[in-house]
Amino acid sequence: MATIVNKNLVSNRLQMVLNAGTDVNGNAVTVSRSISYVNPEATAENLMACAEALDALCDNTVTSVYNVQKNLLQKVESEEGGN
C-alpha cells in the first residue's frame, strides 16, 4: 500500500514586522502585527498592496511582510491497483 498525504489549509494570515526604534543599547526593536482570516486566493501582489496601504497608516515603518499559512497534513492509506 502506498501512503498519500492530504494537505488542507487551516489558517492564512498576513504578518507585518515594523521598526519600533531602538532600545537603550542601540539595538533595533521590532513589533509584529497580524491580520487573520486572509482569503487563501489572495495573490502575493494583493497581500503586498494591503501591507503597503497599512504601512501608510502606521507610525512605524513596515520592514518585512509575511504570508503565514498553517496546513493540516493527514495520511490516507490507499491500495495500489493490480489485478
C-alpha positions as CSV (number, residue, x, y, z in Angstrom):
1,M,0.0,0.0,0.0
2,A,1.1,3.5,-0.8
3,T,0.7,6.4,1.6
4,I,-1.0,9.5,0.3
5,V,-0.9,12.7,2.3
6,N,-3.6,15.3,2.0
7,K,-2.8,18.9,2.8
8,N,-5.7,21.1,4.0
9,L,-5.3,24.8,4.7
10,V,-6.4,25.6,8.2
11,S,-5.5,29.3,8.5
12,N,-4.0,32.0,6.4
13,R,-2.7,35.4,7.8
14,L,-0.7,38.4,6.8
15,Q,2.0,39.3,9.2
16,M,3.9,42.6,9.1
17,V,7.1,43.4,11.1
18,L,7.5,47.1,12.0
19,N,10.5,49.0,13.1
20,A,9.8,50.3,16.6
21,G,13.0,52.2,17.1
22,T,16.0,51.2,19.3
23,D,16.4,50.1,22.8
24,V,18.8,51.8,25.4
25,N,21.7,49.8,24.0
26,G,21.0,50.9,20.4
27,N,19.6,47.6,19.2
28,A,16.8,47.6,16.8
29,V,13.3,46.9,18.3
30,T,10.6,45.4,16.1
31,V,7.0,44.6,16.7
32,S,4.7,42.4,14.6
33,R,1.1,42.9,13.6
34,S,-1.1,40.2,12.1
35,I,-4.3,40.1,10.1
36,S,-6.1,36.8,10.3
37,Y,-8.6,35.1,8.1
38,V,-6.9,36.2,4.9
39,N,-8.6,34.9,1.7
40,P,-6.5,31.9,0.6
41,E,-6.9,33.0,-3.0
42,A,-5.2,36.4,-2.4
43,T,-2.1,36.7,-4.5
44,A,1.3,37.8,-3.3
45,E,0.7,41.1,-5.1
46,N,-2.7,41.6,-3.3
47,L,-1.1,40.9,0.1
48,M,1.8,43.3,-0.5
49,A,-0.6,46.0,-1.7
50,C,-2.5,45.6,1.5
51,A,0.6,45.8,3.6
52,E,1.8,48.9,1.8
53,A,-1.6,50.6,2.4
54,L,-1.5,49.7,6.1
55,D,2.1,50.9,6.3
56,A,0.9,54.4,5.2
57,L,-1.4,54.4,8.2
58,C,1.2,53.3,10.7
59,D,3.6,55.5,12.8
60,N,6.3,52.8,12.4
61,T,7.8,51.6,9.1
62,V,7.0,48.1,7.9
63,T,10.3,46.2,7.4
64,S,9.0,42.8,6.5
65,V,5.8,41.2,5.2
66,Y,4.9,37.5,5.6
67,N,2.1,35.3,4.4
68,V,1.8,32.7,7.1
69,Q,-0.2,29.6,6.2
70,K,-1.0,26.7,8.6
71,N,-1.8,23.4,6.9
72,L,-3.2,20.2,8.4
73,L,-1.5,17.1,7.0
74,Q,-3.5,13.8,7.0
75,K,-2.3,10.4,5.9
76,V,-4.6,8.5,3.7
77,E,-4.0,4.8,3.1
78,S,-4.7,3.6,-0.5
79,E,-4.4,0.3,-2.1
80,E,-2.3,0.0,-5.2
81,G,-4.4,-1.4,-8.0
82,G,-3.2,-4.6,-9.6
83,N,-5.4,-7.2,-10.9
